[in-house]
Amino acid sequence: MNNKLKKPGPLSSLFFFEALREGGAQARLSLLIFGYGSLMKKQLGRFVLFIAAEVGYIAYMAANGVKSLQNMSSLGVVEQTEVYNAAKGIYEYPHGDNSMLFLLYGVVTIMVTLVFLCVMMASARCSYSSDLLIKEGKKLPTLREDIRSLLDGNLHKLFLTWPVFGVLMFTIIPLIFMILIAFTSFDRNHQPPGNLFEWVGMSNFSAMFSSGGSLAQTFWPILSWTLIWAVFATSTNYILGMLLAIVINRKGTRFKSFWRFTFVLSIAMPAFVSLLTMRTIFSSNGAFNILLRNVGLLAETGSFDYFGDPLVAKIMIVLVNIWIGVPFTLLTTTGILKNIPAELYEAAQVDGSGPAHTFFKITLPYIIFITTPYLITTFVGNINNFNVIFLLTGGGPESLEYYHAGKTDLLVTWLYKLTIQHKDYNLGSVISILVFILMATTSLLAYRFTGAYKNEEEFKK
C-alpha cells in the first residue's frame, strides 16, 4: 500500500474510504474542519488553503447559495407586471422573479457544492497521505515544495486545472441547465420575467410519446425519417466512395492523380455553397427544369418542384449528399488501400484466388476493420446533419399533420424550429435528450461488437 504513493498531496490517488478507515481521528475530523490533519502536522500552508475553501463555501451559501436552492425549487412566484405611474405619466415595470435565472443559479450552487465535497474528500486524503509519509520516516512537504512540484511531478495538474474549469463552466453547467429545462413548462407561453415557468416532471416526455397527441404524431415519423436518412446517407457515401477509390487505385487505371483531383475538387467548395447551388438548380425555375424544357421533356411553361413532394425531396436529399460526402470517403479509403500489406495479395495469388475472392477476403475486411470508427462517427454525424436538410429543403414541404415541422425535418432541425422559431425550449430540451440517448446507444453498441474494438492491436487475417 505504501508503494502506491510516492509524493502524496491533497489530490492524491488514495481512496477516500481507505483514508477514513485507516486515517484515524485526524482524517475524520478533516471532514468537519478542512485541513485539520495538516494543522496537527504543522503543514500550515495546506491548512490555510483548505480552511479558506471551507470558509468561502460557507460564506457563499449564507449569502446566496441557500436562497438559490430555495428559488430553484419554486422557480419564482412573483411575475413582472405593468404599472402605470400617474405622477410621471409612464408605464413602469417593477422587477419580478426570473425562473430562468433561478434555475441557472441553482445549478451553479449545486456544482459549487459538488466541488466543495471534492475539497472535503481531498482534506481527508491529504491527512492520511501525510500519516503514510510519517510512518515511512519521510519528511512532510512544505507549501513551497507543493507549489514547486506543480512545475515538475505535478505539472499535469497545473496544465489541466484551467481546461477542467472551462469544461465545468461552459459545458457541464449549461448541459445540466438544458437537461433540467426538459422538466419545466418553459415554452412560448411562459417567458420570464413576465410569465414564470414551473416544474412539470415527466409531462413533456409523456406528451412526446403519448399516442394521439400532436407531438407524438410528429416525433415518431421524424424519428423514423432521421434513422432512414442516417442509414442511407452513411451507406451510400461509404460504399460508393470505397468502390470509387478501389477503381481509381487498381493497377489498370491510368491518370490516377487526375481522377482523384477531379472528384476531390468538390471539397474545395464549402458545403453550404454546394447545397445552396443544388437548391437553386433543382428549384421550380432552376437550371434543371429549363434544360428539360429545352430538350422537350417538359412543356414550355411546365416545371417540377423537386422539393415539393415529400418522397422526391427525400430522394434528392440523399443524392445531393452523395455528391458532397463521397470525396471524403474516397480520400480515407485511398490512404487505407495504399497501406494494405502487399504480401497478402501475393499470397492470395499464389493460392489461386481471383479478384472477387481477394476483394471479399482481404480488401473489404481490411477497409471495414480500419474505418469502423469513422463509419460510426459518420452515422452519428448524419443523425445530427443540420446543414444538408436546413439549406436544401428547410425541412419542407410543410405539413399540417406535424407540430411545427416539415416532411423532411430531422430531429435536430425540428429542435431548431421549436427553440429558435417557436420558443418551445422545454420540447427542444426533450428532443435533445432523446437524440443524445439515441446516438450514445447506437455508437456504443455498434463499436462494442466490431472487430476494431475486439481486435484492437491488429487486423486478424
N, C-alpha and C positions, 0 to 999 in steps of 0.2 A: 504493500500500500504506500509506503514511503517513497518508493521509486517513481510513483506516478507524478509527483510534484517536485520539480526541480527548483522553480522560482515562484513560490506561492504569492498570490496577490488577491485583492478584493474581488477580482473577476476570474479567479482560478477555476479549473475544471472539476474541483471537488464537488461531489454530490451534496445537495443541500441537506437531505435527510441523514446522510452519513455524518455531516457536521453536527447536527442536532443530537444524534445518537452518541457520538464519540467525543464531541467537543466540550462536554461538561456545562457547568452553570454559566461560564462566561459567554459561550456561544449562544446559549438560550437567552440570556439577558441582552445580548446584542440585537435580538429581535425587537426588544422594547426600547432600549437606549442604543441607538445606532452608534457603532464604533466603541461600545463598552469594552469589548475584549482588547481592542487596540489601546484604549486608555490604560487598562490594567497592565499592559505590557510596555507602556511608555512610548507607544507609537503615536505621538500627539498629532502629527500631520494627517494621518489617516483618520484619527478620531474627529478632527476639525471638519474634514470633508464629509464624513458620514453624518455627523450631528447637524451640519449645515443643511444637508439634503433633507433630513427629518424635520428640522425647524421650518425650512422653506415650504415643505408639503403641508405641514400643519397650518402655517400662515395662509397658504393658498386656499385650503379647504375652508378655513374660518372666514376668509374674505369673500371668496367666490364659489369655491367648489361645492359646498353643501347646497347653496342656493341653486347652482347649475343643475345638480342632480334632481332637486325638487321641481325645478321648472321643466326638466326633461320628462318627468313622469306625467305632467299635465299638459305640456306643450302650450301653455298660456291660457289665460281666462279673460283678459281684457283686450277687446278689439279696438282698433283705432277708429274714431268717429269723426264726423264733420260737425263743427260747432260754429255758429255764426256769432261773431263779435260785433255787437251793435255799436259799441263805442268807437271801434276802428273802422267799421263798415266792411269787414272782410271775413272770409271763412277761415277758420283755424283747424288744425288737425293735431289734437293732443296725442302725445306718444302713447301707443298701446303695446301689448306684448307682440313678439315676433316668434312664431312657432319654429321657423327655420333656424334662427339664431339660437333658440333654446335647445333645439336638438343638437346643433353643432357644438355648443359649449358643453353640453352633457357628454358628448362623445369625447371631446378633448379632456374633460375631467376624468373619464374612465381610463383613458390612455395614460394620463398623468399618474393615476392610482396604480396602474399596472407597472409603470416604471418605478414607482415608489416601492412596490412589492419586490421588484428585482433588486433594488438597492438594499432592501431589508435582508434578502437572502444572501447578498454579497457580504453584508456585515457579519452574518453568522459564519460564512465560509472563510472570511478573512481571519476571524478569531481562531478558527480551527486550523487553518493552514499555518498560522504563527505557532500554535501548540506543537505541530509536527516538526517545525524547524527547531524549536527549543529541545524537543526530545532527541533530535539528531545532533544536538550540540552546535547548531549553526547560529550565526549572528542574524538578528532580525533586520530587514532592510529599513532604511530611513525614508522619509518622504522624498528627499533629494535623489536617493537611489531609485525609488519607484519612478520618478519623473525621468531620470536618465535612462531607465530601461525602456521607456517609450520610444527612444531613438535607437534601440538595439534589439533586445529579445522580444519586446512587446511592440515593435514597430507596426505590426499588422493592426493592433488595436487602435493606435493613433490614426492610421490611414482610414480605417473602416468606421470610425466614430461619426464623422460628418455624413458620409453616404447613408449610414443607418438612420441618422437623424432626419436626413432628407426623405428617405423612403417612408419613415414614420409620419412625417408631417404632410407630405404631398402625395402619398399613395395609400397608406393604411387608413389614416383618419378619413380622407374623402371616400374611400371604399366602404368603410363601415357606415359612414353617413348615408351613402346612397343605398346601401342594403336596407337600412332602417326605414328609408323613405317608402319602401315597398309595404310596410306595415302601418302606413298612415293614410289619411284622406287628402294628401297634398295633390290636388288637381286644379283645373281651371276655375272651379267654383270656391276654392279655399286657398286664396293667395294672401299670405300675411304681408303687412300687419292689419289690412282691412278685414280679412276673413281668415281666422285661425284654422289650422287643421288639427286633427286628433289621431290617437292610436285607434286602429280598426282591426288589429290582429291579422288573421289569415283571410279576411274578406276579399282582398284583391286577388289572391291566389284562387279562392273559391269561384269568383266571378270569371276568372280566366279559364277554368276547367269545367264549369257547370254547363250541362247540355241545355241548349235552347237559348242561351244568352248571346247577345251580340258580340261580346268579347270572345267567347268560345267559338262562335261561328267564324270568327276572323282568325283566331290563333291556330286552330288545327289545320286549315288549308294553307296558311302561310308557313307553318312548321313543315308540312309535307313538301311544299314547293322549295323551301330552304334546303331540305335534305336532298331532294331530287337535283336541284341546281348544284349543290356541292359535289354530288357523285358524278354528274355529267361533266361539270367544269374541270374537275380534277382528273377524271379518267381520260377525257378527250385530249387534254393538253399533254398528259403523261404518255399516253400510247402513241399519239401522232408525233410528238417531239422525239420520243425514243426511236420510232421507225425512221423518221427523217434523219436522225443522227447516224443510225446504222447504215442507211443507204448512202449518205454522203461519205462515211468513213470506210466503206468497203473498198477493196483493192482496185476494182474495176472502174470506180468513179473518178473522172478527171476534173480538174479545176476545183478541188475541194475547198480551197480558201475562198474562191469566188462564191460558191454556193453558201458557205457559212456566212460570208459577209452579206449576201443578199437577204437571207432570212433574218439575220440578227439586226439588220438595219432598222427594222421597226422599233427596236428597243431604244434607239436614239431619240425617237419622238416620245414626249411624255404621254403616259397612258390616257390622261384626261383629254388631250388633244385628239388622239385617235378615236376615243369614244364619242366626242362631240362631232368629229368629222363623219363617223359612221352614222350617227343620228341624223345629220343633215343629208347625207347621201340617200338614206332609205326613208326620208320623210315623204309626205304625200306629193310634194312638188320638188322632190330631190332629184339628183342626177340619175339614179337608177330608174325611176319612173319615166323620166324624159328619154332615156335610152330605149326603154321598152316601147314607148310611143313611136320613136324614130324607126324601129325595126318592125313595127306593125303588130306587136303583141298586145298593145293597149290602144284603146281608142284615143283620138286626139285630145279629147277632154277628160279621158279616164285617168284614174290614179288608184294606187293601192296603198293603204296605210299599214305598213309592216309592223307597226307597234300599236295598232288599234285593236287587233284581235288577240285575246289572251294567249292562245296556243301558238300562234305565229310569232308573237312577241317573245315568248319564252324560247322558241327555237332560234330566233335571231340573236337573242342574248348569248346563247351557248356558242353560236357560230362566230359572233364578233369576239367573244372571249378566247376562242381558239387562235384567232389572228394575233391577239395580244400576248397570250400565255405560252404558245408553242416555242418561240425563240428561247425562252428561259430554260425550258426542259431540254432543248437542243444543246445549249451550252453545257448544262450539267452532265448530260449523257455522253457528250463528246469527250469530256475530261475523263469519265469513267472508262469508256471504251479504249482510250489510249493507255490505260493503266491495267487492263486485264493481262495477266501473265501470258506471254506468247507460247510458253511450253504447254499450256492447257490445250490450245488449238493444235499444236504439233502432235500431242499425244492422241487427240481425237482423230486426226488424220491417219495416224499410224493404225488406230483401231478400226479404221474404215468408216467413220461417222460422216454422214452427209451434212450439207449446210443446215437443213431443218433440225436435225438431231443436235448439231453443235449449238444452234441458237437456243433451243429449249433446255439443253442440259448445262450449258456454260454461260453464254452471253446473258440470257434473260435472268437466270437465278442470281448472277453476279450483280447485274444492274439493280434488281429488286433489293438485294441484300444491302447495297450501298445507299440506295435512295429511299429506303423505308422511312427514316425520319423526315426527309424532305417531302415525301408523299403525305405523311400525316399532317405536317405543318401547312402544306398546301390545302388539304381538305379543310382544316380548321380555318385557314385564312379565307377560303371561299364561303364558309358559313357567315363570315363577317365581311364579305366583299361588298362594301358600301358603294364604291366608285362606279362599278360596272352598271349596277341597277339604277343608281340615282342619276348618273349622267346620260344613260342610254334611254331609259323609259320613264324615269322619275317615279317608278313603282306602278305606273299606269299599265293598262287602262283602269280608270277608277270604277269602283263598284259600290252600289247602294247596299249590297249584302254585307259588306265589310265595315268595320268600325274604324274610320279614318285611315283606310288602307286601299291599295290597288291590287290588281290581279298578279302583278309581278313583284310585289314587295317581298323582301326578305324580312326576317325578324329584326335585323339591325336597321333597315330603312323604315320599318314600321315604328321601331323605337324612336327614331329621329323625328318622325312626324308627330308622334304622341307627345314628345317632350318639347321640341323646338317650335312646332307649329300650333299645337293644341294645348300645351302646358299641362298634360296629364302625367306629372312626374311620378306619381305612385305606380301607374301602369307601366311606364317606361322602366322603372326600377325592377318590377316583377319580371319583365321580359329579359332584362339584362342578367338577372339571376338565373333564369331558365336557360339562357344562351350559354352562360358560364358552365352550368351543370352539364349541358349537352356536349360542349366542346371538351371539357375535362374528362368526362366519362368515355367519350369516343376516343380521345387521344390516348388515355391510359390503357384502355382495353386493347386498342389496335397495336400499340407499341409493345405491350407486355407479351403478346403472343407472336411476335415477329422474330425472325432469325437474327436481326440486328441486335436484339436485346438478349436472346438466349445464347448466341454465339458471338459475344461482343469482341472477343480477341481476334478472331479470324474467320474468313469465309470457308464454310465446310463444302468441299467439292463433292 
